[in-house]
Structures are given as structure tokens and as C-alpha cells.
Amino acid sequence: MSHCTLFVQECPTCSRTLEIRIDHLGKGVYCEHCGAGFVANDAQNPSAEKLDAETLLSRAEKLLSDTQSMSR
């Protein structure tokens, strides 16, 4: 089973929360609930669409590590 890194974004049309793969950042995606199209972006990191997948994966791993450290 392969794992992919996701980020959460709200659909700008229906406001439902979506999990989007990081390799879709900066690309057009469609909401699975209402079908609206929009460009995937990480609101916490507006320049994320300019980063490569490896950099984003490193950022995600650091965030996960920080979260796990805080929950201990």
C-alpha cells in the first residue's frame, strides 16, 4: 500500500473540507462534493505551488513530527 502526503483545503464554492495530494498544488482540481473547479493551494504557505514535491514532503514530515512531539 503506497502512502501519499495530503493537505487540507476548503472548497471555495461549497466550503467543504477536502484532502488534496501535495503533487496537485498549483494545479486545477475539482471538489468531490459540488464539482467546482479551483486551483489547489496551501493557505498556510502561499508560495507552496512554487516548491517541488520533495520540499513539500520535507515540510509535511516536519509538521507531523512537531505535532507528535506536542501530543506526548
C-alpha positions in Angstrom: 0.0 0.0 0.0 1.5 3.3 -1.0 1.2 6.4 1.1 0.8 9.9 -0.2 1.0 13.2 1.6 -2.1 15.3 1.7 -3.0 18.8 2.8 -6.4 20.2 3.7 -8.1 22.9 1.7 -11.6 24.3 1.9 -13.6 24.3 -1.4 -14.1 28.0 -2.3 -17.6 27.2 -3.6 -19.3 24.9 -1.1 -16.8 25.3 1.9 -16.4 21.6 2.4 -13.1 20.4 3.6 -11.0 18.5 1.0 -7.9 16.4 1.3 -5.7 17.1 -1.7 -2.4 15.4 -2.6 0.6 17.7 -2.4 1.5 16.9 -6.0 -1.7 18.7 -7.1 -0.5 22.1 -5.5 -0.8 24.9 -8.1 -2.9 22.7 -10.4 -6.6 22.8 -11.2 -8.7 20.4 -9.1 -12.4 19.7 -8.7 -14.4 19.4 -5.5 -15.6 15.9 -5.0 -18.8 17.2 -3.3 -20.0 20.1 -5.6 -17.8 19.6 -8.7 -16.5 23.2 -8.6 -13.1 23.7 -10.1 -10.3 25.7 -8.4 -6.5 25.8 -8.1 -5.2 23.8 -5.2 -3.1 25.9 -2.8 -1.9 25.7 0.8 -3.2 28.8 2.6 -0.5 28.4 5.3 2.2 28.5 2.6 1.0 30.7 -0.3 4.2 30.0 -2.2 3.8 26.3 -1.9 2.8 25.8 -5.6 6.4 27.0 -6.5 8.0 24.3 -4.4 8.8 20.9 -5.6 7.2 17.7 -4.1 10.4 16.8 -2.2 10.5 20.1 -0.4 6.8 19.8 0.4 7.2 16.3 1.7 10.0 17.5 4.0 7.7 20.3 5.3 4.9 17.8 5.9 7.2 15.4 7.7 8.4 18.2 10.0 4.8 19.3 10.7 3.9 15.7 11.6 7.0 15.3 13.8 6.2 18.6 15.6 2.5 17.5 16.1 3.6 14.2 17.5 6.1 15.9 19.9 3.3 18.2 21.2 0.9 15.3 21.8 3.4 13.5 24.1 
